[in-house]
Amino acid sequence: MTPGNVGGARARLLAALVCLVACGAALGATKSACFRVFDATLYAGKPDLSVLGVQRLSVAEPERWWGSLATSNLTARRAATMAGIAALHPQPSSLAVDLELPEDGNLGSTIDNVAEYQRVAQWIRDGGFGGTLGFYGLLPLNDYWSAQPSAGPERAKYLQNANEHYQVLNASVDALYPSLYTFYPDQAGWRRYAISTVLSARHLSPARPLYPFIWPQYHNSNATLGLQYLDASFWQVQLDTLYVLSDGLVVWGGWDFGANRQATWDPQAPWWLALQNFLRGHARVCAAQHLMLQDAGAGHGLGTPNTSPNARLPTTASGSSGSDTP
C-alpha cells in the first residue's frame, strides 16, 4: 500500500469511528479532562517517559505475594497482600492488578471468581493503597473470536452472562483495564475486537474511565507471528482507534520471553516513534497538552520523532488463558 493510500485509509477509519461515536452514545468516553497514555512496559534502559507527559501504571501480580499459600488460607493471603502493597515504593498513583482467574465456561466458577476479585481489592485497600485501582483483563471479560462475524452465539452468550456477574466489581474498582492485544494481522478483525470490548465496557461500567492494554508485538499465542513487532501502520491504527473510543490506553511490553528477562530499550523502534508522533499530534492527549507547555521552554530531550513513512495469556481462539507478564 502506498503512503497516500495508507493516509487515505487512516482518514476513512477515523471518520468512520468519529461518526460511530457521535451516533451512538454507548461508545462515548466518560469525558475525562484529556486522553491519558500510560506506560506499563518493562524495558531495560528506558528513559523517563514522564517528560513526555506519559504516566506510569504499576502492575501487581498478587500470586507472587502469595507464593505457596493455600487458596483457602484467606488470613495469610490477606496479610501477604497487605505486605506487598506496603512494599511498593514509591506508592503508585494507579495500579492494575493482574490476577486473571481462569474461566472454564461454568457460571459457578465465575461467581467464585467474582468473590475472589472482591476480596483481593479489599485486601489492597486494607494495605493502604488509596490510588486508582482496577483489574487487568476485566470489565469486560472479552474474547477476540466472539467479536468476529464467524462467531457462534454460544461464546458471546456465555461472556454476556459472565460479565453480568462481574458487573458488581464496579464497587471495587476505579478504572477499567481490558486487554486488546494483537493476535493476527487482520486490522479489521482487531477493530471489531476493540469496538466490541468498548461497547461491553460502557454498558457494564458507564461511570468508570476505560484504559485498554495494548502491546506493540503480536501475542505469543500466535505460533507464526508471536512476539514479532507490529507494522507501524497497524500500531497507528490501534492508537487512533482507541483515541476515539476510550479515555486513554496502556502500553505493555518490554519482556524478552526467550531469555526470560527485560528487553533492551530501542529509541528508534518504529512503535516508539509512532507513539511519540501520536502524543504530539492529538490535541486531547494529556501528553500533547504537557508538550505544548514544555515546547515553550526547554523541550523534551528524548529526540525528535521520525515522521518519514517507513504470560496468563488473553483468551485465544481455543478459549485458553495464560500470562502476559513474566
Backbone bond lengths (Angstrom), bond angles and torsions (degrees), N, CA, C in turn:
res aa  C-N    CA-C-N  psi(-1)  N-CA   C-N-CA  omega(-1)  CA-C   N-CA-C  phi
1 M - - - 1.469 - - 1.521 109.01 -
2 T 1.317 117.66 132.72 1.453 121.46 -178.40 1.514 109.99 -74.27
3 P 1.373 117.74 159.23 1.460 119.56 177.93 1.518 112.34 -54.89
4 G 1.346 117.12 -37.61 1.463 119.52 179.71 1.510 112.13 -64.41
5 N 1.339 115.76 -41.15 1.463 119.36 178.69 1.517 111.41 -67.29
6 V 1.364 115.84 -38.38 1.459 119.40 177.63 1.526 110.13 -60.41
7 G 1.355 115.70 -45.68 1.456 119.28 179.37 1.507 112.16 -62.36
8 G 1.357 115.96 -40.50 1.455 119.17 179.11 1.509 112.43 -65.77
9 A 1.343 115.74 -41.29 1.466 119.77 178.90 1.516 110.85 -64.04
10 R 1.329 116.09 -40.24 1.462 119.70 179.28 1.515 111.06 -65.35
11 A 1.333 116.26 -41.23 1.458 119.63 178.56 1.511 111.87 -63.54
12 R 1.358 116.22 -40.37 1.463 119.54 178.37 1.522 111.22 -65.60
13 L 1.355 116.11 -39.11 1.463 119.60 177.71 1.517 110.71 -60.93
14 L 1.333 116.08 -48.14 1.461 119.28 -178.73 1.515 111.29 -63.09
15 A 1.337 117.14 -41.24 1.464 120.06 179.38 1.520 110.87 -62.56
16 A 1.337 115.87 -42.31 1.464 119.48 -179.82 1.517 111.34 -65.13
17 L 1.323 116.18 -41.38 1.458 119.33 -179.33 1.521 111.62 -68.56
18 V 1.332 116.26 -40.45 1.463 119.22 177.66 1.516 110.23 -60.56
19 C 1.334 116.63 -42.93 1.460 120.67 177.90 1.523 110.71 -63.39
20 L 1.328 115.29 -42.80 1.455 119.79 -179.47 1.520 110.77 -59.91
21 V 1.332 116.12 -45.36 1.455 119.63 -179.25 1.524 110.93 -68.21
22 A 1.326 116.42 -42.84 1.457 119.85 -178.30 1.517 111.62 -64.21
23 C 1.325 116.17 -32.62 1.460 119.84 -176.07 1.526 113.10 -92.41
24 G 1.321 117.00 -5.02 1.466 118.85 -179.54 1.501 111.18 -141.50
25 A 1.299 117.82 104.23 1.459 122.19 -174.83 1.520 112.34 -63.17
26 A 1.348 117.32 -19.55 1.459 119.43 -178.44 1.512 112.39 -61.44
27 L 1.342 117.34 -25.48 1.452 120.47 -179.49 1.515 111.95 -93.51
28 G 1.302 118.59 -3.84 1.450 121.07 -173.96 1.514 112.23 -65.65
29 A 1.327 116.20 146.78 1.448 121.08 177.84 1.514 110.38 -71.82
30 T 1.323 115.61 168.42 1.450 120.41 -178.19 1.530 111.45 -84.46
31 K 1.323 115.80 17.43 1.447 122.05 174.93 1.528 112.15 63.59
32 S 1.347 115.96 44.03 1.451 119.94 171.97 1.518 108.92 -61.68
33 A 1.324 115.83 154.76 1.461 119.83 -178.08 1.524 110.78 -59.48
34 C 1.330 117.35 -34.94 1.457 121.41 177.15 1.525 108.26 -156.50
35 F 1.315 115.37 168.19 1.470 122.73 -177.56 1.523 108.15 -82.78
36 R 1.324 117.35 117.70 1.454 121.68 -173.40 1.534 111.21 -94.74
37 V 1.317 116.25 134.23 1.459 122.59 176.23 1.528 107.66 -113.15
38 F 1.334 115.37 121.41 1.456 121.92 -178.36 1.520 110.81 -107.95
39 D 1.324 115.65 145.83 1.459 122.75 174.81 1.515 109.03 -107.59
40 A 1.343 116.56 119.93 1.461 121.42 173.01 1.528 109.77 -123.62
41 T 1.333 116.57 23.49 1.461 119.84 -176.38 1.523 110.91 -78.17
42 L 1.342 114.44 162.39 1.463 122.04 -173.10 1.525 112.67 -114.60
43 Y 1.320 118.84 9.26 1.458 122.09 -173.19 1.533 112.75 -56.22
44 A 1.327 116.14 140.18 1.457 122.16 171.68 1.524 108.67 -82.11
45 G 1.319 116.62 137.83 1.457 120.77 179.27 1.516 114.18 80.90
46 K 1.302 116.84 14.69 1.479 121.43 -179.38 1.529 109.52 -70.93
47 P 1.328 118.01 136.65 1.461 119.64 176.35 1.528 110.95 -74.41
48 D 1.303 115.14 174.70 1.461 121.08 178.33 1.528 108.15 -76.15
49 L 1.324 116.50 105.12 1.464 120.28 -176.52 1.524 112.44 -78.29
50 S 1.316 116.94 -9.36 1.462 118.79 179.78 1.526 111.76 -65.65
51 V 1.346 117.15 -21.39 1.461 118.84 177.97 1.521 110.89 -68.82
52 L 1.336 116.88 -16.08 1.459 121.36 174.64 1.522 111.68 -97.08
53 G 1.314 116.92 5.07 1.457 120.06 -179.16 1.514 113.38 85.25
54 V 1.347 117.42 4.98 1.459 120.88 178.60 1.528 108.34 -80.24
55 Q 1.314 116.44 133.21 1.457 121.41 -176.15 1.524 110.61 -98.08
56 R 1.319 115.86 145.54 1.461 120.65 179.96 1.524 110.02 -83.67
57 L 1.335 116.51 133.79 1.456 122.22 172.11 1.523 107.93 -115.01
58 S 1.311 116.16 120.74 1.463 120.17 176.69 1.522 109.41 -83.05
59 V 1.330 115.91 142.23 1.462 122.31 177.49 1.524 107.83 -118.75
60 A 1.320 116.66 125.03 1.461 121.51 -179.19 1.522 109.72 -115.14
61 E 1.332 115.66 139.30 1.462 122.20 176.60 1.527 108.33 -115.06
62 P 1.318 118.46 97.78 1.469 120.76 -176.56 1.519 114.15 -55.51
63 E 1.333 118.08 -29.98 1.457 119.50 -178.65 1.522 111.98 -62.81
64 R 1.328 117.26 -24.68 1.464 120.12 174.92 1.532 110.19 -69.59
65 W 1.313 116.21 -35.45 1.465 119.86 177.96 1.521 110.91 -70.25
66 W 1.316 116.44 -34.88 1.464 120.64 -173.60 1.518 113.23 -79.93
67 G 1.324 117.80 -28.60 1.451 120.30 179.83 1.520 111.71 57.49
68 S 1.314 115.53 -124.28 1.469 120.80 -176.47 1.524 112.83 -94.34
69 L 1.328 117.69 11.50 1.463 119.77 -179.76 1.527 110.28 -61.05
70 A 1.297 116.13 139.35 1.464 121.01 178.98 1.516 110.31 -67.10
71 T 1.326 116.29 141.88 1.463 120.87 179.20 1.519 111.22 -56.72
72 S 1.313 116.38 -34.49 1.462 120.26 -177.77 1.522 113.32 -75.00
73 N 1.329 117.65 -12.64 1.459 121.11 -177.57 1.531 109.55 -85.95
74 L 1.311 115.66 76.38 1.461 120.67 -174.79 1.519 112.15 -64.76
75 T 1.318 117.04 -38.52 1.462 119.94 -177.86 1.525 111.05 -62.29
76 A 1.336 116.48 -46.26 1.461 120.00 -179.28 1.523 111.09 -68.23
77 R 1.315 117.46 -39.25 1.474 119.34 179.99 1.523 110.75 -68.01
78 R 1.315 117.54 -36.71 1.471 120.19 176.12 1.524 110.42 -62.39
79 A 1.322 116.95 -45.27 1.466 120.53 179.64 1.527 111.10 -62.86
80 A 1.341 116.89 -40.77 1.463 120.62 179.88 1.524 111.16 -66.54
81 T 1.330 116.25 -37.68 1.467 120.37 178.08 1.516 110.50 -65.46
82 M 1.328 116.91 -45.36 1.454 120.20 179.74 1.522 111.12 -62.97
83 A 1.343 117.10 -38.75 1.456 120.52 177.30 1.526 111.37 -66.41
84 G 1.339 115.79 -39.21 1.460 119.41 177.71 1.512 112.49 -62.31
85 I 1.321 116.35 -40.99 1.462 120.19 177.94 1.524 110.95 -66.33
86 A 1.318 116.33 -43.11 1.461 120.33 -179.33 1.525 111.88 -63.34
87 A 1.352 116.55 -26.97 1.463 120.75 -177.24 1.524 113.04 -81.32
88 L 1.328 117.78 -7.43 1.468 120.07 179.78 1.519 109.28 -75.44
89 H 1.315 116.07 115.51 1.468 121.00 -179.62 1.521 108.90 -132.25
90 P 1.332 118.22 125.48 1.457 124.14 -7.08 1.525 110.78 -72.21
91 Q 1.298 116.62 162.29 1.455 120.13 177.20 1.532 109.07 -62.96
92 P 1.327 118.00 126.22 1.470 119.63 -178.45 1.525 111.27 -71.54
93 S 1.326 115.09 154.30 1.467 119.51 175.24 1.520 110.87 -85.19
94 S 1.339 116.90 -24.24 1.469 122.01 179.10 1.520 108.75 -135.21
95 L 1.330 115.82 138.79 1.454 120.45 -176.30 1.519 109.83 -138.51
96 A 1.340 115.71 125.75 1.463 121.80 172.17 1.525 107.39 -105.31
97 V 1.311 116.68 123.38 1.460 121.94 -177.63 1.522 108.34 -93.96
98 D 1.329 115.77 120.78 1.460 122.01 -178.51 1.525 108.35 -100.09
99 L 1.315 116.40 94.55 1.458 122.11 -178.26 1.527 111.19 -111.82
100 E 1.306 117.37 -45.11 1.471 123.96 171.99 1.528 113.31 49.81
101 L 1.304 116.54 59.44 1.459 120.71 176.53 1.522 109.32 -64.75
102 P 1.328 118.11 138.73 1.473 120.47 -173.68 1.524 112.23 -68.82
103 E 1.321 114.55 140.76 1.468 122.28 174.23 1.519 107.92 -106.48
104 D 1.338 116.69 123.07 1.465 120.24 -176.64 1.525 112.82 -110.09
105 G 1.338 117.15 11.82 1.454 119.99 -179.47 1.511 113.84 86.88
106 N 1.311 116.39 -1.29 1.463 121.64 -179.45 1.521 108.91 -103.49
107 L 1.326 117.40 121.17 1.459 120.02 -177.53 1.525 111.78 -65.92
108 G 1.330 117.11 -22.91 1.456 118.70 174.42 1.515 111.26 -62.57
109 S 1.331 116.48 -40.92 1.465 120.86 176.44 1.522 110.81 -65.22
110 T 1.332 116.56 -38.64 1.455 120.50 177.99 1.525 110.91 -59.37
111 I 1.311 116.85 -44.19 1.463 120.81 179.83 1.529 110.45 -62.45
112 D 1.336 116.98 -41.19 1.467 120.46 176.14 1.531 110.46 -62.80
113 N 1.335 116.40 -40.68 1.462 120.35 179.75 1.523 111.26 -62.73
114 V 1.325 116.34 -42.56 1.459 120.03 179.50 1.524 110.07 -57.71
115 A 1.311 116.98 -45.03 1.465 120.67 179.62 1.526 111.07 -61.39
116 E 1.346 117.08 -38.66 1.462 120.47 179.38 1.531 110.79 -67.49
117 Y 1.317 117.38 -44.32 1.464 119.29 177.60 1.529 110.73 -60.18
118 Q 1.306 117.69 -41.27 1.461 120.86 178.68 1.527 110.93 -62.13
119 R 1.335 117.03 -42.88 1.458 120.35 178.36 1.517 111.34 -61.05
120 V 1.329 115.91 -47.30 1.464 119.67 -176.31 1.531 110.51 -63.82
121 A 1.317 117.62 -41.79 1.460 120.21 177.70 1.529 110.83 -59.68
122 Q 1.329 115.91 -42.27 1.464 119.29 179.67 1.530 111.28 -67.08
123 W 1.329 117.20 -40.01 1.467 120.26 178.21 1.527 110.66 -61.70
124 I 1.339 116.76 -39.26 1.467 120.50 179.04 1.522 109.89 -64.54
125 R 1.316 117.44 -41.75 1.463 120.27 176.42 1.528 110.40 -65.64
126 D 1.335 116.61 -39.90 1.464 120.29 177.92 1.528 111.23 -61.92
127 G 1.332 116.56 -28.30 1.452 121.25 178.45 1.513 113.85 -77.39
128 G 1.322 116.46 -2.00 1.451 120.45 174.86 1.511 115.66 103.01
129 F 1.339 117.23 1.85 1.467 118.05 179.67 1.516 109.96 -72.97
130 G 1.319 116.49 124.63 1.458 120.96 -177.73 1.511 113.95 -119.27
131 G 1.340 116.91 10.07 1.456 119.98 -177.64 1.512 112.70 -90.39
132 T 1.332 115.25 -163.06 1.460 122.50 179.70 1.522 109.47 -76.12
133 L 1.329 116.48 125.29 1.461 122.11 -173.48 1.522 110.76 -122.35
134 G 1.316 116.15 138.68 1.459 121.33 174.28 1.514 109.95 -158.18
135 F 1.337 116.21 169.76 1.463 121.95 178.51 1.524 109.51 -109.06
136 Y 1.324 116.08 130.61 1.456 120.48 174.03 1.525 109.62 -62.83
137 G 1.340 116.26 133.43 1.458 121.47 171.72 1.513 115.49 80.22
138 L 1.329 117.11 13.65 1.471 119.81 -179.64 1.522 111.79 -127.07
139 L 1.334 113.48 160.76 1.468 122.23 -179.82 1.524 110.71 52.61
140 P 1.330 116.74 65.09 1.460 122.92 10.64 1.528 113.04 -102.89
141 L 1.329 114.56 163.49 1.455 121.40 158.05 1.526 104.80 -70.51
142 N 1.324 118.03 123.26 1.461 119.49 -173.67 1.520 111.50 -128.50
143 D 1.324 115.67 177.27 1.457 121.44 -173.53 1.523 107.63 -160.91
144 Y 1.340 116.09 129.27 1.470 120.37 -177.75 1.519 111.47 -59.86
145 W 1.328 117.11 -49.18 1.458 120.13 -171.30 1.521 113.03 -71.21
146 S 1.313 117.96 -30.04 1.462 118.92 179.12 1.523 112.04 -67.80
147 A 1.351 117.42 -15.43 1.462 121.37 178.72 1.524 112.67 -90.99
148 Q 1.332 117.28 -1.76 1.459 120.44 -175.31 1.530 111.08 -97.64
149 P 1.344 117.22 153.54 1.476 120.68 -177.06 1.528 113.48 -59.13
150 S 1.334 117.37 -27.43 1.462 120.39 -177.08 1.527 112.96 -81.12
151 A 1.325 117.11 -4.97 1.465 120.05 -175.20 1.524 111.37 -69.07
152 G 1.318 115.13 140.59 1.454 120.13 173.19 1.520 110.42 -81.07
153 P 1.306 117.90 168.91 1.466 120.77 -174.76 1.518 114.16 -77.12
154 E 1.339 118.11 -17.34 1.461 119.25 -171.97 1.531 111.98 -64.86
155 R 1.339 117.20 -49.95 1.466 120.61 -178.14 1.524 110.42 -63.91
156 A 1.330 117.27 -44.03 1.470 119.78 -179.96 1.523 110.81 -61.12
157 K 1.337 116.43 -39.53 1.462 119.47 179.55 1.518 110.58 -66.36
158 Y 1.335 116.40 -41.37 1.465 119.45 177.90 1.527 110.46 -60.74
159 L 1.337 117.29 -46.80 1.459 120.29 -179.63 1.526 111.11 -61.25
160 Q 1.321 116.66 -40.42 1.460 120.00 178.55 1.531 110.56 -60.74
161 N 1.334 116.51 -46.37 1.461 120.07 -179.62 1.527 111.44 -65.29
162 A 1.339 115.91 -42.57 1.463 119.36 179.60 1.518 110.92 -63.14
163 N 1.326 117.12 -43.41 1.456 120.28 -178.49 1.518 112.67 -66.53
164 E 1.327 117.17 -29.59 1.458 118.81 175.04 1.521 111.04 -63.08
165 H 1.337 116.77 -33.50 1.460 119.88 174.90 1.524 111.27 -73.64
166 Y 1.332 116.42 -39.57 1.468 119.72 -179.69 1.526 112.65 -68.32
167 Q 1.295 117.45 -16.20 1.459 120.65 -176.54 1.530 112.30 -59.23
168 V 1.324 117.72 -27.10 1.474 119.68 179.51 1.527 111.79 -64.27
169 L 1.336 117.57 -17.11 1.466 120.65 179.17 1.517 112.52 -69.00
170 N 1.327 117.37 -9.97 1.465 118.93 174.92 1.520 111.71 -54.72
171 A 1.334 116.36 -31.52 1.459 120.07 179.97 1.526 112.05 -72.79
172 S 1.340 117.15 -14.12 1.468 121.29 -175.49 1.518 113.44 -105.89
173 V 1.323 118.22 -13.70 1.465 120.82 -174.12 1.520 111.02 -123.49
174 D 1.331 114.31 159.76 1.460 121.74 178.42 1.519 112.63 -109.90
175 A 1.340 116.75 -18.49 1.467 121.58 -176.55 1.523 108.68 -150.17
176 L 1.337 114.95 160.36 1.467 121.97 -178.90 1.525 109.64 -110.84
177 Y 1.336 116.10 134.89 1.462 122.04 -178.74 1.529 110.96 -129.23
178 P 1.325 118.69 63.84 1.470 119.10 178.24 1.529 110.77 -69.74
179 S 1.320 115.41 161.24 1.456 121.28 179.12 1.520 110.21 -97.45
180 L 1.330 116.24 132.44 1.463 121.83 174.22 1.527 109.76 -130.67
181 Y 1.317 115.76 48.73 1.450 120.22 178.57 1.528 111.07 -69.31
182 T 1.322 115.76 165.39 1.465 122.40 -172.41 1.523 110.32 -103.28
183 F 1.330 115.60 121.51 1.459 121.03 -179.59 1.526 112.20 -100.45
184 Y 1.331 117.01 -30.96 1.463 122.19 -172.28 1.522 109.44 -141.50
185 P 1.343 118.33 160.39 1.462 121.19 -179.34 1.527 113.80 -79.37
186 D 1.307 117.68 11.33 1.464 123.66 -178.89 1.532 109.03 -81.03
187 Q 1.336 116.42 100.09 1.459 119.71 -176.52 1.521 111.79 -66.02
188 A 1.332 116.83 -39.25 1.465 119.73 178.87 1.523 110.32 -64.27
189 G 1.347 116.97 -38.45 1.455 120.76 177.66 1.517 111.81 -63.66
190 W 1.343 116.37 -41.28 1.473 119.28 177.92 1.531 110.75 -64.38
191 R 1.331 116.85 -40.71 1.471 119.15 179.94 1.524 110.64 -63.62
192 R 1.348 116.97 -40.08 1.466 118.96 176.27 1.526 110.69 -61.35
193 Y 1.306 115.99 -41.38 1.466 122.18 177.74 1.532 110.00 -59.89
194 A 1.327 116.12 -45.77 1.468 120.41 -179.21 1.528 111.32 -64.86
195 I 1.313 116.65 -46.26 1.466 119.85 -177.74 1.522 110.61 -64.98
196 S 1.338 117.01 -42.63 1.454 120.76 178.23 1.525 111.18 -59.98
197 T 1.344 115.91 -43.51 1.463 120.43 -180.00 1.510 111.41 -63.86
198 V 1.333 117.11 -43.60 1.467 120.64 -178.71 1.524 110.68 -66.96
199 L 1.324 116.95 -41.90 1.467 119.46 177.61 1.525 110.65 -56.87
200 S 1.334 116.01 -45.31 1.458 120.28 -179.46 1.520 110.87 -66.13
201 A 1.330 116.76 -43.01 1.462 120.43 -179.62 1.524 111.19 -61.86
202 R 1.320 117.08 -43.59 1.467 119.99 -178.68 1.522 111.09 -67.50
203 H 1.328 116.22 -32.83 1.460 119.85 177.20 1.527 110.90 -69.40
204 L 1.326 116.29 -43.63 1.459 120.82 -175.74 1.522 112.48 -76.07
205 S 1.323 116.45 -36.40 1.472 120.91 -170.71 1.521 110.64 -140.56
206 P 1.320 117.96 67.15 1.464 119.69 -174.90 1.518 114.31 -63.78
207 A 1.332 118.10 -20.63 1.460 120.13 -176.89 1.525 113.25 -98.19
208 R 1.340 118.20 -1.15 1.465 120.79 -176.51 1.524 110.26 -101.74
209 P 1.347 117.62 135.19 1.469 119.46 175.74 1.529 110.24 -66.01
210 L 1.325 114.95 147.74 1.466 122.92 -171.88 1.524 109.70 -116.60
211 Y 1.342 115.69 118.88 1.459 121.96 -178.51 1.532 109.76 -129.01
212 P 1.328 118.90 84.57 1.470 120.19 -178.86 1.531 112.72 -65.64
213 F 1.327 115.51 145.99 1.463 122.30 171.93 1.519 109.01 -82.52
214 I 1.328 116.59 132.35 1.460 121.99 170.39 1.524 108.44 -129.37
215 W 1.319 115.44 160.61 1.474 122.47 -171.42 1.525 106.35 -139.98
216 P 1.324 119.41 125.92 1.468 119.76 -176.50 1.524 114.82 -74.95
217 Q 1.308 117.53 10.39 1.461 122.34 175.29 1.529 109.49 -120.04
218 Y 1.331 115.04 156.75 1.454 118.97 172.64 1.523 109.49 -68.00
219 H 1.310 114.88 144.83 1.458 120.14 -179.09 1.524 110.65 -62.09
220 N 1.330 115.74 142.19 1.460 119.59 -174.63 1.519 114.19 -71.35
221 S 1.331 118.23 -0.83 1.463 119.89 173.35 1.527 112.15 -77.56
222 N 1.319 117.54 -14.58 1.463 121.39 177.78 1.527 108.46 -83.96
223 A 1.342 116.84 111.19 1.465 121.46 -173.30 1.521 112.54 -64.37
224 T 1.335 117.74 -24.76 1.467 121.37 -177.21 1.525 112.12 -93.83
225 L 1.316 116.50 -47.48 1.465 121.12 -173.14 1.522 113.65 -103.46
226 G 1.329 117.83 -8.67 1.449 121.00 -172.70 1.512 114.06 -50.03
227 L 1.349 116.13 128.81 1.459 126.99 177.80 1.519 113.86 76.40
228 Q 1.337 118.90 -3.05 1.458 119.69 169.39 1.520 108.98 -70.89
229 Y 1.320 116.26 145.95 1.456 119.69 178.75 1.522 110.57 -75.15
230 L 1.321 115.34 143.67 1.455 120.78 177.30 1.519 110.29 -66.17
231 D 1.325 115.94 152.24 1.455 119.66 167.75 1.522 108.59 -59.85
232 A 1.326 116.16 144.83 1.466 120.16 -178.50 1.528 111.04 -58.05
233 S 1.345 117.20 -33.37 1.461 119.84 -178.60 1.524 111.38 -67.33
234 F 1.334 117.65 -38.22 1.458 121.66 178.44 1.529 109.88 -68.58
235 W 1.324 116.00 -43.41 1.459 120.86 176.34 1.529 110.52 -58.18
236 Q 1.331 116.16 -42.12 1.469 120.23 179.34 1.526 110.69 -63.54
237 V 1.320 117.45 -39.50 1.463 121.02 176.50 1.525 110.30 -58.12
238 Q 1.319 116.68 -42.42 1.461 119.87 -179.26 1.525 111.05 -66.05
239 L 1.315 117.33 -43.69 1.460 120.57 177.84 1.527 110.91 -60.63
240 D 1.322 116.01 -47.36 1.468 120.35 -178.02 1.523 111.74 -65.38
241 T 1.332 116.29 -38.76 1.461 120.11 -179.61 1.524 110.55 -63.91
242 L 1.324 116.55 -47.06 1.465 119.28 -178.05 1.521 112.00 -70.90
243 Y 1.321 116.79 -26.89 1.468 119.52 175.89 1.529 110.51 -59.88
244 V 1.321 116.44 -35.90 1.458 121.30 179.92 1.526 111.02 -81.19
245 L 1.333 117.40 -38.36 1.455 120.18 -168.62 1.522 115.41 -91.26
246 S 1.323 117.90 -30.06 1.465 119.47 -168.07 1.524 111.24 -121.71
247 D 1.327 115.11 -179.07 1.467 121.85 179.65 1.524 112.14 -91.68
248 G 1.311 116.66 -6.53 1.449 122.14 -178.28 1.510 109.08 168.19
249 L 1.318 116.60 -168.85 1.459 121.23 178.26 1.516 109.27 -154.11
250 V 1.333 114.69 160.79 1.457 122.23 177.11 1.520 108.00 -120.92
251 V 1.331 117.08 128.58 1.463 121.19 175.39 1.520 108.42 -97.26
252 W 1.347 115.72 121.83 1.466 121.32 174.39 1.518 108.78 -113.46
253 G 1.316 116.62 162.01 1.460 122.02 178.33 1.515 109.69 143.73
254 G 1.323 115.42 -168.15 1.456 119.32 175.80 1.513 115.20 90.07
255 W 1.346 116.83 17.92 1.457 119.42 176.58 1.520 109.95 -114.89
256 D 1.328 116.28 128.33 1.462 122.52 176.87 1.521 107.39 -86.48
257 F 1.333 116.91 99.86 1.462 120.83 -176.16 1.524 111.84 -67.73
258 G 1.343 117.57 -32.23 1.455 119.98 -179.67 1.519 112.62 -67.09
259 A 1.341 115.84 -42.72 1.463 121.23 -178.97 1.519 112.50 -93.10
260 N 1.330 116.81 -7.00 1.467 122.72 -179.05 1.527 111.50 55.63
261 R 1.333 114.51 52.29 1.457 120.30 179.80 1.527 108.71 -157.00
262 Q 1.323 115.88 173.80 1.454 119.97 177.24 1.531 110.19 -63.43
263 A 1.322 115.63 139.56 1.460 120.48 172.33 1.528 109.02 -78.31
264 T 1.312 116.02 159.70 1.460 121.19 -179.09 1.524 110.62 -87.35
265 W 1.291 116.41 133.66 1.460 122.78 179.38 1.521 110.42 -63.34
266 D 1.327 116.73 134.20 1.464 123.08 177.12 1.523 107.87 -119.35
267 P 1.328 118.50 106.87 1.471 120.01 -177.18 1.519 114.07 -67.97
268 Q 1.346 117.15 -12.45 1.464 120.53 178.66 1.526 112.31 -107.24
269 A 1.318 117.67 12.38 1.463 120.18 179.11 1.522 109.49 -60.90
270 P 1.330 118.23 133.30 1.470 120.18 -177.99 1.524 113.59 -55.01
271 W 1.326 117.64 -37.28 1.468 119.06 -179.31 1.532 110.55 -64.76
272 W 1.332 116.37 -37.15 1.460 120.45 -178.49 1.526 110.95 -72.43
273 L 1.322 117.08 -40.50 1.465 120.10 176.77 1.525 110.34 -62.60
274 A 1.338 116.78 -41.33 1.465 120.51 178.10 1.518 110.94 -64.72
275 L 1.327 117.16 -38.56 1.457 119.55 179.69 1.532 110.98 -66.69
276 Q 1.324 117.10 -39.13 1.463 119.27 176.44 1.530 111.18 -61.00
277 N 1.323 115.80 -43.88 1.467 119.13 177.66 1.530 110.60 -61.49
278 F 1.330 116.53 -39.67 1.460 121.16 178.22 1.522 110.50 -62.29
279 L 1.320 117.32 -43.94 1.458 121.29 -178.99 1.523 111.40 -60.08
280 R 1.318 116.10 -37.01 1.458 119.95 -178.38 1.522 113.48 -86.67
281 G 1.326 116.96 -21.50 1.457 119.62 -168.72 1.513 116.19 -96.08
282 H 1.328 118.80 -1.46 1.459 121.32 -177.53 1.523 109.19 -126.25
283 A 1.304 115.70 116.49 1.461 120.60 -170.75 1.521 113.22 -63.35
284 R 1.348 117.64 -27.46 1.466 119.66 -176.21 1.524 112.95 -84.06
285 V 1.337 117.88 -7.59 1.457 121.02 177.69 1.525 109.10 -70.20
286 C 1.335 116.18 130.84 1.468 119.82 179.26 1.522 110.52 -54.90
287 A 1.339 115.70 -41.57 1.458 119.88 -179.58 1.517 111.85 -61.64
288 A 1.336 117.31 -37.53 1.465 120.15 -179.76 1.525 110.18 -63.12
289 Q 1.319 116.60 -40.63 1.456 120.45 178.33 1.526 109.99 -65.09
290 H 1.324 116.23 -39.19 1.459 121.53 176.80 1.526 110.14 -61.52
291 L 1.339 115.85 -44.46 1.458 120.08 -176.40 1.523 112.50 -69.77
292 M 1.334 116.61 -32.36 1.464 118.86 177.23 1.526 110.77 -59.48
293 L 1.327 115.43 -41.60 1.456 119.74 177.87 1.522 110.64 -69.59
294 Q 1.339 115.67 -40.90 1.454 119.79 -176.65 1.525 111.86 -69.19
295 D 1.332 116.02 -37.47 1.461 119.60 -179.32 1.517 112.34 -63.21
296 A 1.331 115.75 -22.78 1.461 119.34 176.53 1.521 110.72 -74.45
297 G 1.357 115.22 -11.92 1.449 120.04 -179.89 1.510 112.03 -116.01
298 A 1.323 115.72 -112.43 1.460 119.84 -168.39 1.517 114.32 -92.11
299 G 1.325 120.44 -14.94 1.459 121.41 -175.99 1.511 111.41 88.61
300 H 1.336 115.89 169.94 1.455 119.31 -170.01 1.519 114.89 -91.13
301 G 1.348 118.35 -18.32 1.450 119.58 171.43 1.518 116.77 75.04
302 L 1.328 119.37 9.60 1.463 120.66 179.25 1.513 111.96 -107.34
303 G 1.319 117.45 8.77 1.454 119.82 179.88 1.510 112.32 95.04
304 T 1.310 117.17 151.25 1.456 122.04 179.24 1.522 109.95 -79.65
305 P 1.325 117.58 129.40 1.466 118.67 -179.87 1.518 111.61 -63.74
306 N 1.315 116.31 147.47 1.454 123.03 179.29 1.524 108.77 -78.92
307 T 1.318 116.94 115.57 1.456 120.26 -176.90 1.519 112.69 -99.31
308 S 1.348 117.49 2.67 1.461 118.86 -179.79 1.524 109.73 -74.26
309 P 1.390 117.26 152.45 1.460 117.64 179.36 1.523 109.98 -65.28
310 N 0.545 152.68 135.84 1.446 158.69 176.49 1.576 107.86 143.91
311 A 29.428 152.17 126.14 0.751 84.18 -156.78 1.385 90.06 142.10
312 R 2.048 150.70 -169.68 1.466 114.61 127.97 1.504 107.39 -58.38
313 L 1.284 118.42 137.32 1.428 122.20 -177.55 1.506 110.26 -88.10
314 P 1.353 117.77 147.15 1.460 118.64 170.47 1.520 110.05 -57.91
315 T 1.303 117.39 162.79 1.457 121.45 -175.86 1.514 111.19 -58.23
316 T 1.317 116.90 131.53 1.456 122.36 179.59 1.513 109.55 -103.70
317 A 1.328 114.95 -176.05 1.459 119.45 -178.43 1.522 111.61 -58.98
318 S 1.325 116.33 -30.17 1.464 119.39 -178.95 1.510 112.22 -85.47
319 G 1.359 117.00 -8.33 1.439 120.73 178.97 1.520 112.76 88.33
320 S 1.352 119.06 7.62 1.447 120.73 -179.59 1.506 110.00 -83.66
321 S 1.315 116.33 163.24 1.456 121.21 179.33 1.514 109.75 -131.88
322 G 1.328 116.34 152.79 1.444 121.58 176.90 1.517 109.08 -149.86
323 S 1.358 121.21 -153.55 1.463 121.09 -176.15 1.502 112.09 -114.82
324 D 1.322 117.12 136.85 1.455 120.66 177.48 1.514 110.16 -98.73
325 T 1.308 117.80 2.08 1.449 120.53 175.08 1.509 108.37 -119.46
326 P 1.330 118.24 148.22 1.458 120.68 -175.18 1.521 111.55 -66.48
